[in-house]
Amino acid sequence: MNYDLAHRDDASLLHVAFTTFRIGVLILTLAKLSQAQPASVTQALQKTMECKSTPAQTSNHETRIPSPYDRPYQPLPWVTVKDVLWALYLYPGRLLSRIPTLLNLSLNIAGPVVQMLSAPRKDELLQRFAAALGPEKPPSVFVDIARKYIANDIRRVGDDLLLERTNANIRCISFRGREHLDGALADGKGVLLVGLHWFAERAAMRFLTETGYPVMSVRHQEPPDKDMGRLGRRFFQPKYISFLHNVIRDEVFLGDRECALKILGRLRCGGIVSILLDAPFSQQLVELPFLGQTRDIPTGAIHLIRISGCTVLPMLALGHARALKILIERPLTFDRSLPNEEFCQAYLPPLIDILESHVRKYPDQWDCWTKPWKKP
């Protein structure tokens, strides 16, 4: 009897998943048709929407905190491929996560398809790899890194679905540098984990929290997304933000007026805070060499280090939720008596050099190869 009930539940989940998939295909078809409309019709539709939405946008902008990394307003298409993928991910994808075997099967099926459809993305990756890792290496090396990079991106998508659940069952196969974290916590000055956007970063934060090291993550609540349409911005982006909150849980947003106070409060209580230094979402940025080019690096973390007196530990997360590897390096030393600007100039470049060495060693594990390197 129990078997029959479980079988019926699985069948109903499959039915809902395939029904939503068919709806997504229909929406995608409509999106393609809307892109094929004559220019005059498309422009007329956009003007109509702009006229209806202008008052609401103005009132929202009057109450919202201005942000230095806001993009200039541009009319969005009605529906994009990203919107359809959001719909499939947030609804049938979350249902599939209730059946791990079915989720893994879906990811294995999606892998070759995504690899095939990622040709333009691979071209950009190959260019970035050649500039960062050296053009003297054979192209086959970069092609292999690009393939692994996309596979890790797909794996992270599945990890997020698992991490939303309370019993994520993360399996860590290597935790090096744990003694550095224990020693820093024993000092009682707070710990700042500095790193980059690794594919396994969220799984690592959850593992640390579940093993007695609660971590507060600092992140941008609504990063710019040039691929979403109006449908996505209106319905799916808010759902995805809520979904990520269930994944990350202990977090503070850069747009929060009390962001710095919350970080300092956690550190002064002897807690742990994680800050990622490769996203150009900050009011204060400095341009530094990074992977053969220049990148806008936020300076807020280095000022926070000087003010708080916390222990700073570079951190690296590799793999995925079922085979996680964590590396925490030795604590860094600072002369906090230096003036603010001198402190930044003296210690931010060496810190970025350490993190850059991680990317050079594990290029397929870093998420931000194809994301903006400069402030939008």
N, C-alpha and C positions, 0 to 999 in steps of 0.2 A: 504493500500500500504506500509506504513512504517512497519507494522507488518510483511508483507511478506519479506521485505528486511532484517529485523532483524532475521527472521527465517532462511533465506538463509545463513546469515553470521554465525549464530550459527551452522548450519549444515555443512558449509565448515570447520569451526574450528574443529568440531568433526571428520570430515573426515581426516583432516591433522593429528590430534592427534592419531587416530587409525592406520593410515598408518605408522606414525613414530614409534608407539608401535610395529607394526609387524616387522619393520626394526630392532628395538632393540632386539626383540626375535631372529631374524636371526643372528645378531651379537653375541648374547649370546651363541647361538648354536655353531657358529664357534669357539668361545672362548673355549667352552668345548671340542670340537673336537681337537683343537690345543693342549690342555693339555693332551689329550689321545694319542698324537703322540709318536712314539718310541723315546727314549732318544737321539739316534744318529741323527735323523732328526731334533729334536728341537735344539740340540746343534749346528748343522750345520747352521740352520737358524739364531741362535743368533750370531754365529761367523761372518756370512755374514753381518748382520746388524751392528755389532761392527766395522768391517773393513770400512764400508761406513760412519759411523757416527763419527769415532775417530777424524779426522781432524777438523770437525766443533765443536766438544766438546772441543778440545784443544784451539781453537781460542776463544771460548766463555769464557773459564775459565781464559784466560789471561787478558781479559778486565773486568771481573766481580770482584766485591769486595769480598775478601775471608771472609767467615763467620764461626764462631766457632762452629755453630750447623749444619754444612753441614754433611750429611750422606756419608759414603764411597760409591763410585760408584758400583752398582750392576746391571747386565743385567735385564731388565724388561720383563715380558711376553708381547706378542703382544696385547692381549685384555684381560681385566679382567671384573668381574661383576661390579666393581665401574665405569668403562668406560661406560658400558651400562646404568647404573643408571644416570650417568652424562648426557648422550645423551637424555634420556627420560625426565629428569628434566629441562634441558636447552631449549628444543624445545617444545614438546607437553605440558609440565608443565607450561611454560610461556604463552602459548596460553590459557590454562585453567584458568589462573589467571584473564583473561579479563572477565570471567563469574564466579563471586564469588560463586554462588550457585553450579555450576558444580565443582568448585575446592573443596568446602567443602564436596560434595558428594564423590569425588575421594579420599580425605583424610580419610573419614569415611570407605570407602571400603578397602583402603590400610592398615588401622590400624590393624585389626585382622590378616592379612597376614603377616605384618612385625613382629607382636608379635610372631607369630608361627615360623618365620624364624630366630628369634633372640635368639634361645636357647643357642648357645655358648657365645654370648654376655651377656646373663643373668647370666650364670655361673660365668663369671668374675665379674659382678656387685655384685653378692651375696657374693663372697669372699671379695671384697673391702668393702662392707657394714658391714660385720661381723668384719673385722679388725678395721674399723673406728668408728662404732656406738656401738660396744660391742657385744661379742658373747653370752651374757646372754639373749638377746632378742630372742623371738621365730622366727624360720625361716619364718613363714608366714608373719611376718612384713617386712622382706627383700624382699620377693617375691612380695608383694604389692608395695613396693617402686620401684622395678625394672620395674614392669608393668607401673607405672605412669611415670617413667623416659623415657621409650621408647615412650610412648604416647606423652610426652612433646617434645621429639625430632622430632616426626612426625609433631606436631603442629608448631614447629619452621620452618620446611621446607616450610609449607604453608605460614607462616608469611613473610618469605623472598620474596616469590613471590608477596605478596601484597605490601611489603615495596619498591619494585623496582618501583612501580607506584607512580606518584606524589600525587595522592589523596588516601593515604593509609587508611584514616579514622580510626586511632587508638583510641580505647576506653579505657581510664584510669579510673578505678573504685576506686582507692585509691592512694593518693599522700601525704605521710607523710614526714615531715621534710622539707617542702618547705621553711619555715622560715629560716632554716639554710643556704639554698642556697641563698636566698635573702640577708641575712645578710653578707655572705661571699662576694657576688658581690658588696655590698655597700662599703666594705673595700677597693676595688680597687686593691688588690694584686694578683688577679687571683685565680681560684678555680681548684683544682685537685680532681676529683672524682676517688677514688680507689675502685676496686671491683674485681670480679671474672667473669669467663665465664658462665653467667646465660643464660638459653634458651631465656629469654625475654630481654636480654641486648640490642640487636639492636632495638627492638621496643621501649625500654625506651629512647635510644638516639634520635630516630626520634621524639618521643613525646616531649621531652625536647626542641629540636630544633624548632618544629612547635609551641610551646607555648612561645617562646621568650627567650629560653636559648640555644643558639647555642653551640654545643659540638664538639670538635675535638677528634676523636678516634685514639689511638695509637695501631697499630697492625702489624703483620708479613704478608707480601704480599704473600709469597709462602711457607706456612708451609709444612714440610715433609709429604708425603702421601705414605705409604707403600702399599696401595691397588690399586693404579692406574697402568695401563699398558702403553705401548708406544703410543698407540692410544690416551689415555687420556692425557698423558703429552704433546703430539704434538698438539692436537686439543681442547680437552675439558677443561683442566685446565686453559689455557689462557682465554677461554670464561667465565669460572666460576669466575675468578679473575675480569674480566670486569663486570660481573653480580653483584658481591659483592660490587664493587665500586658504582654501581647505587643504591645499598641498603644502604650503609653506608654514602657515599658521602663525608663528611668532615672528612678526615683521613690523617695520616702521617705514613710512613712505617719505621720499625726498621732498614731496610737495607739502608735507605736514609742517605747519608753522613751528611746532614743538619738536621737530625731528632731532635737532642737535641736543636739546634738553633730555629727550628720552634716551638717546645713546649715552650721554654722560651719566644719566641716572643709573642705567644698567651697569656701566663700567665701574662707577663708584660704589656700587653694591657688590663688587667682585664678580660680576657676571661676564658672559661671553657675547660679543657682537661680531658679525661677519659683514665685511665691506668688500665689494668687488670694484676694481680700479680700471676696468676697461670699457666702461659705458660713459659717453660724453654727456651725461645728464647732470649738470651742476652749474651753479652760478659762477664758480671760479674754475677756470680751466687753464692748463699750461700745455704748450706743444712740446712733445718730447720724441726723440727717435724711438721707433718701435717696429721690429721685424722688417727692417729695410726701408721703412717709410716714416712718416711722422704721424702722431696720433694725439688727439686732445685728451689729456689726463686730468681728472678732477683733483683738486688740491684740498678739498674739505677734509679728507682722511688724515693727511699729514698735519694739518692744523689741529685736528682732534687729538692726534698722538701727543703733540707738544703740550696741549692744555691739560689733558686728562692724566698723563703720567702712567698710562696703562702699558701692559706688556704686549708687544707686537709679534705675532707668529705668522710667517708666510705659510699658506696651506694649498695643497693640491689634491683634487679628487678625480679619480680615474674609474673607468669601467661603467657599470650600471648597477641597478638595485639588486640584481641577483649575483653579481660578482664585483663588489665595490672594493676599491683600494683608496686609502687615505694616507697622505704624507703631510706631517706637520714639522716644519723645520725649526732650527734653533731660534731662540728669541733674538731680536735685533737690539742693538744698543744705540742710544741717542744722547746728544748733549742738549738738553732742553733749556739751557740757559741762553742759547742763541736767540737773536731777534726772529720774529715770525718769518720774514722773507728769507733770511739767511738759512733758517732751519729748513724751509721748503727746498731751497736750492741745493742744500747739502745732502738731504736724505731722500727726497722723492726720486731722483734719477737712479740711485743704487737700488732702491726698492723695486722700481720698474724693471731694472736689469735682471733681478732675481726672478720676477714673474715671467719676463720674456724668455729666460732660459728654460722655464717649464714648457712654454709653448714650442720652442724649438725641439725639445726632447719628445714631446707628445703632441704633434701638430693635429692629429685627427681627433683629439679630445677637446679642443677649444671651440666654443660655439660661435665666436664672433668674427670669423673670417670674412663672411659676406655681409656683415652689418656695418652701419656707418662708423667710420673712423674719425669723423669730424662732427662738430656740433651742427645739427640740422639748421 
